């Protein structure tokens, strides 16, 4: 199982994400990093985890502002890792812009996708291995601007997008992010059991080494973590047991 640290960007800094309440996010205070600058946080996380990939969420773009492509490029040039970038990518032009800025994978999120035609266009423009689709979940339902996904059951949304040709997914429970309350166990377990042919990355709520071990036993491809590392709930030594 891949360990994928999360970098949440807002106004050029790394912020602490909690329950998707973006208006109240503040610069991260980490036991690993000396400040909240993206490159120093990424390097500290890489030193601690030995990871070779990051998940970058550009919250400025997600909230309707301009994407921070300059920060993405700085990170692509400054760390030896692949970047998966969420910058409110809802059309082909923006997906290509993410790749041009240095992303290994462009993330298309249910939250910001407006219609299925755009998802099909993006999927047709880039190979499957350069794309991730994020099923964004709040209170057990999918958050989306797309009528076909809005308020849908997450498993139904996963089935729909898999039939659209997507093969790499994130299940992100936004209301569990940063809480340390544990992942959405039943959802992740059912998804990995029902769709063994696709790649699933789980995100939201991971707190303990036992959480990581349980996710690994469910055959998920990877796990997104941030708060548990910044607060020292999970240590570099804890990660050794779940490395592939």
C-alpha atoms as one frame of an Amber mdcrd trajectory, in Angstrom:
protein
   0.000   0.000   0.000   1.361   3.387  -1.032   1.750   6.104   1.587   0.801
   9.409  -0.072   1.328  12.588   1.979  -1.071  15.440   1.309  -0.062  19.056
   0.662  -3.040  21.430   1.025  -2.137  24.771  -0.559  -3.748  28.099   0.247
  -2.268  31.498  -0.633   1.157  29.971  -1.206   1.357  28.126   2.118   0.551
  24.640   3.362  -2.538  24.682   5.569  -4.076  22.281   8.059  -7.256  20.804
   6.582 -10.053  19.911   8.995 -13.484  18.608   7.956 -13.428  20.531   4.675
 -14.078  23.792   6.577 -11.800  25.764   4.278 -12.709  29.222   5.571 -11.026
  28.341   8.858  -7.885  26.618   7.573  -4.650  27.975   9.031  -0.956  27.452
   8.143   0.152  24.006   9.232   2.094  23.538  12.447   4.030  20.330  12.101
   6.328  18.263  14.278   8.228  17.510  11.070   8.583  20.846   9.247  10.039
  24.144  10.436   7.493  26.317   8.591   4.479  26.170   6.271   6.321  26.767
   2.996   5.335  24.120   0.419   8.822  22.984  -0.496  10.088  22.689   3.071
   6.937  20.811   4.153   7.203  18.451   1.173  10.868  17.735   1.864  10.168
  17.114   5.556   7.348  14.714   4.685   9.510  12.920   2.166  12.359  12.589
   4.671   9.941  11.174   7.244   8.026   8.797   4.993  10.379   7.927   2.139
   7.429   8.550  -0.185   7.834   8.946  -3.927   4.527  10.723  -4.547   2.396
  13.546  -3.162  -1.233  14.568  -3.382  -1.498  18.347  -3.865  -4.806  20.105
  -3.295  -4.832  23.680  -4.581  -7.530  25.122  -2.348  -7.363  28.560  -3.975
  -8.421  26.964  -7.276 -11.001  24.701  -5.619 -12.644  27.756  -4.015 -12.844
  29.570  -7.344  -9.523  31.430  -7.445  -6.530  31.159  -9.737  -4.543  27.904
  -9.679  -1.115  28.077  -8.058   0.735  26.582 -11.034   3.959  28.304  -9.967
   3.916  26.428  -6.658   3.194  23.142  -8.428   6.159  23.754 -10.741   8.401
  24.654  -7.795   7.495  21.395  -6.090   7.874  19.351  -9.278  11.384  20.756
  -9.636  12.250  20.651  -5.939  11.283  17.160  -4.750  12.061  13.752  -6.204
   8.473  12.583  -6.274   5.468  12.282  -8.545   2.725  14.839  -7.999  -1.008
  14.190  -8.261  -2.668  17.598  -8.481  -6.212  18.697  -7.685  -6.698  22.271
  -8.943 -10.444  22.255  -9.661  -9.766  20.445 -12.930 -13.085  20.297 -14.753
 -12.064  20.480 -18.422  -9.370  19.221 -20.760  -7.467  22.515 -20.932  -6.996
  22.602 -17.171  -6.006  18.946 -17.039  -3.328  19.604 -19.643  -2.198  22.699
 -17.732  -1.637  20.564 -14.624   0.503  18.129 -16.608   2.458  21.015 -18.142
   3.083  22.427 -14.647   4.753  19.160 -13.630   1.952  16.934 -12.393   2.336
  13.219 -13.004  -1.433  12.854 -12.622  -4.268  15.324 -12.967  -7.008  14.788
 -10.394 -10.594  15.349 -11.486 -12.846  15.712  -8.449 -16.543  15.067  -8.245
 -16.831  18.288  -6.195 -15.785  20.554  -9.053 -16.846  18.489 -12.099 -19.871
  20.057 -13.803 -20.931  17.418 -16.311 -20.038  13.963 -17.584 -19.226  15.225
 -21.073 -16.192  17.030 -19.648 -15.046  13.923 -17.794 -15.276  11.921 -21.019
 -13.308  14.603 -22.871 -10.574  14.618 -20.237 -10.450  10.835 -20.217 -10.104
  10.844 -24.001  -7.310  13.426 -23.981  -4.992  11.767 -21.473  -3.998   8.148
 -20.821  -5.603   6.494 -17.812  -2.338   6.360 -15.878  -2.090  10.175 -15.950
  -5.512  10.632 -14.339  -7.230  10.139 -10.992 -10.908  10.600 -10.240 -11.827
  11.643  -6.712 -15.171  10.623  -5.247 -15.682  13.414  -2.694 -17.978  12.340
   0.116 -19.744  14.368   2.822 -22.159  12.724   5.264 -22.192   9.585   3.183
 -23.186  11.235  -0.112 -21.202  12.466  -3.099 -20.508  16.206  -3.300 -20.668
  17.356  -6.922 -21.889  20.054  -9.309 -22.510  17.347 -11.893 -26.201  16.318
 -11.949 -25.320  12.657 -12.503 -23.154  12.607  -9.359 -24.732  15.180  -7.048
 -25.840  13.589  -3.749 -25.283  10.118  -5.212 -24.379   7.026  -3.257 -20.554
   6.827  -3.416 -20.555   3.236  -4.648 -22.999   4.092  -7.423 -20.789   7.023
  -8.412 -17.742   4.766  -8.434 -19.556   2.282 -10.666 -20.673   5.045 -13.045
 -17.207   6.538 -13.444 -15.584   3.108 -13.836 -18.006   2.424 -16.687 -16.913
   5.775 -18.168 -13.386   4.349 -18.456 -11.745   5.676 -15.301  -9.523   3.154
 -13.530  -7.740   5.066 -10.743  -9.841   6.520  -7.931  -9.640   8.364  -4.650
 -12.409   7.941  -2.087 -12.098  11.129  -0.047 -14.399  11.560   2.940 -14.101
  15.325   3.317 -15.932  15.507   6.637 -13.387  13.126   8.203 -10.279  14.954
   6.947  -8.049  16.105   9.798 -10.273  14.651  12.509  -8.327  11.529  13.373
 -11.692   9.835  13.720 -10.787   6.892  11.513 -11.589   6.272   7.826 -15.038
   5.450   6.444 -14.422   1.758   6.993 -17.603   0.271   5.549 -17.404   2.413
   2.403 -13.754   1.612   1.717 -14.257  -2.084   2.421 -17.310  -2.357   0.171
 -15.648  -0.393  -2.634 -12.484  -2.495  -2.642 -14.542  -5.691  -2.496 -17.033
  -4.732  -5.205 -14.500  -3.205  -7.607 -11.319  -5.321  -7.375 -10.276  -4.381
 -10.910  -9.762  -0.668 -10.156  -7.208   1.179  -8.058  -8.584   2.853  -4.927
  -6.794   5.371  -2.702  -8.472   6.095   0.634  -8.395   9.510   2.290  -9.847
  11.080   5.414  -9.592  10.323   9.125  -6.477   8.119   9.342  -4.934   8.431
  12.817  -3.150   5.271  13.944  -0.763   2.607  12.647  -3.635   0.177  13.118
  -5.710   2.234  10.668  -2.960   1.815   8.091  -2.723  -1.919   8.691  -6.479
  -2.346   8.364  -6.551  -0.386   5.113  -3.692  -2.501   3.777  -5.713  -5.629
   4.571  -8.529  -4.252   2.399  -6.221  -4.189  -0.630  -6.515  -0.457  -1.237
  -3.772   0.868  -3.503  -2.792   3.781  -1.283  -3.720   6.052   1.598  -3.691
   9.849   1.882  -2.257  11.146   5.149  -1.324  14.560   6.509  -2.604  15.437
   9.995  -1.463  12.117  11.467   2.093  12.872  10.323   2.148  16.553  11.269
   0.881  15.779  14.781   3.059  12.743  15.301   0.184  10.294  15.629   1.922
   8.134  13.023   5.708   8.041  13.038   8.194   7.075  10.312   8.756   3.799
  12.172   5.037   3.000  12.032   5.101   3.185   8.248   7.558   0.349   7.810
   4.937  -2.306   8.539   2.696  -1.318   5.635   5.259  -0.614   2.938   4.914
  -2.732  -0.229
